[in-house]
Amino acid sequence: MGRLVKDVDVRYTQSSEPLTVARYTLAVKRNFKASNQPEVDFFNCVAFGKTGDFAEKYLQKGLLICVIGRLQNRSYTDNEGNKKNVTEVIIEEHHFTGDKKNNTTESSTNNFDDVVSW
C-alpha cells in the first residue's frame, strides 16, 4: 500500500490489437526507520491490458492505493552499452484504500505526506 508519486505513464504496444502498458511509481512508507535510512521506499509498477486501462482511467498522483502483484526482474542494455537490471511489480489488481476524502494529497492523517513531497 502506498501513494502514487506522479501521474500514470501510459503507452500502447504496436501490435494488431494494441495492449495498454501503464507504469507508475508507488511510494511505500516503512514501519520503522534505522538511523540514516530513508523512511520511504519507491517501487516501479507496471500494469498490462485491462489492469493498465484501469490505471489510466482512475489512478493519479497522490492517490493512496493497495496493489496485488508479483515481482519481476529484467535486464536490458542502455544506449551507452551498459547492462541494467530492473525489478518491477507486475500489477494484477488495484484497490482504493479509504474514502475519497482520505485519498487526496491534502490529507495527512498518517503524516505520510510529510515524508514524500508531492
ZANUFI-606420 format. One line per field, with one value per residue (C-alpha): x, y, z; residue in three letters; residue number from 0. Coordinates in Angstrom, 3 decimals. Layout:
<recs>
x (X, ...)
y (Y, ...)
z (Z, ...)
code (ALA, ...)
pos (NUM, ...)
</recs>
This chain:
<recs>
x (0.000, 1.332, 0.849, 1.457, 4.460, 3.293, 0.562, 0.496, 2.581, 0.533, 1.748, 0.388, 2.032, 2.451, 0.566, -2.582, -4.542, -2.748, -2.227, -2.179, 1.032, 0.693, 3.746, 3.865, 5.913, 4.430, 5.907, 5.578, 6.249, 8.401, 7.076, 10.360, 13.446, 17.054, 19.470, 20.441, 17.979, 15.082, 11.564, 10.016, 10.744, 9.823, 8.567, 8.253, 4.920, 3.664, 0.082, -0.890, -4.163, -7.373, -5.408, -3.456, -6.707, -7.954, -4.737, -5.012, -8.609, -8.609, -5.110, -3.449, -0.620, -1.046, -3.727, -3.378, -3.866, -3.195, -1.857, -1.610, 1.075, 4.340, 7.964, 9.771, 13.416, 14.529, 17.699, 18.472, 21.379, 21.167, 22.216, 25.787, 26.145, 25.800, 23.783, 20.994, 18.906, 15.419, 12.983, 9.327, 5.997, 3.743, 0.295, -2.568, -5.079, -5.516, -7.630, -8.595, -7.998, -10.171, -12.756, -12.237, -11.589, -8.707, -7.135, -6.365, -2.848, -4.118, -4.868, -2.029, -3.713, -0.866, 1.884, 2.740, 2.569, 5.238, 7.665, 7.053, 6.675, 4.119)
y (0.000, 3.405, 6.670, 7.360, 9.659, 11.051, 10.500, 7.189, 6.948, 5.063, 3.596, 1.056, -1.899, -1.768, -4.999, -5.519, -5.345, -2.682, -3.575, -0.889, -0.663, 1.622, 2.495, 4.332, 4.604, 3.759, 5.334, 2.952, 4.156, 1.928, 0.850, 1.718, 3.734, 2.800, 5.659, 7.452, 5.377, 6.685, 6.403, 5.577, 3.015, 3.632, 0.736, 0.756, -0.774, -1.974, -2.871, -4.509, -4.813, -4.183, -3.557, -0.905, 0.583, 0.855, 2.590, 5.057, 5.921, 6.056, 6.473, 9.836, 11.424, 11.313, 8.616, 6.040, 2.530, -1.095, -3.373, -7.101, -8.338, -10.168, -9.114, -9.498, -8.952, -7.983, -6.702, -4.507, -2.688, 1.111, 3.448, 3.560, -0.227, -0.692, -3.647, -2.583, -4.749, -3.680, -5.093, -4.172, -5.033, -6.512, -5.408, -7.881, -5.847, -2.261, -1.415, 2.008, 2.497, 4.664, 7.097, 9.722, 12.447, 10.479, 9.767, 13.386, 14.721, 17.287, 14.615, 13.980, 11.924, 9.397, 12.010, 10.200, 13.446, 14.878, 12.171, 12.378, 15.767, 15.654)
z (0.000, -0.909, -2.778, -6.446, -6.817, -10.165, -12.729, -14.598, -17.798, -20.395, -23.672, -26.110, -27.828, -31.612, -32.334, -34.419, -31.141, -29.047, -25.384, -22.690, -20.658, -17.620, -15.492, -12.205, -9.034, -5.656, -2.509, 0.446, 3.974, 6.158, 9.550, 11.240, 10.387, 11.012, 11.531, 8.316, 6.290, 4.177, 5.589, 2.213, -0.497, -4.126, -6.247, -10.039, -11.035, -14.428, -15.330, -18.634, -20.560, -18.622, -15.440, -17.335, -18.667, -15.072, -14.006, -16.891, -16.065, -12.260, -10.831, -10.312, -8.380, -4.597, -4.563, -1.776, -3.196, -2.379, -5.111, -5.645, -7.973, -8.418, -8.530, -11.831, -12.736, -16.216, -17.780, -20.768, -22.373, -22.332, -25.165, -23.843, -23.876, -20.098, -18.828, -16.446, -14.123, -13.096, -10.545, -11.097, -9.523, -12.207, -11.063, -11.110, -9.070, -7.823, -4.772, -3.465, 0.245, 2.455, 1.226, -1.444, 1.132, 2.687, -0.701, -1.500, -1.200, 1.284, 3.883, 6.296, 8.995, 8.882, 8.268, 5.037, 3.081, 5.369, 4.240, 0.488, -1.135, -3.899)
code (MET, GLY, ARG, LEU, VAL, LYS, ASP, VAL, ASP, VAL, ARG, TYR, THR, GLN, SER, SER, GLU, PRO, LEU, THR, VAL, ALA, ARG, TYR, THR, LEU, ALA, VAL, LYS, ARG, ASN, PHE, LYS, ALA, SER, ASN, GLN, PRO, GLU, VAL, ASP, PHE, PHE, ASN, CYS, VAL, ALA, PHE, GLY, LYS, THR, GLY, ASP, PHE, ALA, GLU, LYS, TYR, LEU, GLN, LYS, GLY, LEU, LEU, ILE, CYS, VAL, ILE, GLY, ARG, LEU, GLN, ASN, ARG, SER, TYR, THR, ASP, ASN, GLU, GLY, ASN, LYS, LYS, ASN, VAL, THR, GLU, VAL, ILE, ILE, GLU, GLU, HIS, HIS, PHE, THR, GLY, ASP, LYS, LYS, ASN, ASN, THR, THR, GLU, SER, SER, THR, ASN, ASN, PHE, ASP, ASP, VAL, VAL, SER, TRP)
pos (0, 1, 2, 3, 4, 5, 6, 7, 8, 9, 10, 11, 12, 13, 14, 15, 16, 17, 18, 19, 20, 21, 22, 23, 24, 25, 26, 27, 28, 29, 30, 31, 32, 33, 34, 35, 36, 37, 38, 39, 40, 41, 42, 43, 44, 45, 46, 47, 48, 49, 50, 51, 52, 53, 54, 55, 56, 57, 58, 59, 60, 61, 62, 63, 64, 65, 66, 67, 68, 69, 70, 71, 72, 73, 74, 75, 76, 77, 78, 79, 80, 81, 82, 83, 84, 85, 86, 87, 88, 89, 90, 91, 92, 93, 94, 95, 96, 97, 98, 99, 100, 101, 102, 103, 104, 105, 106, 107, 108, 109, 110, 111, 112, 113, 114, 115, 116, 117)
</recs>
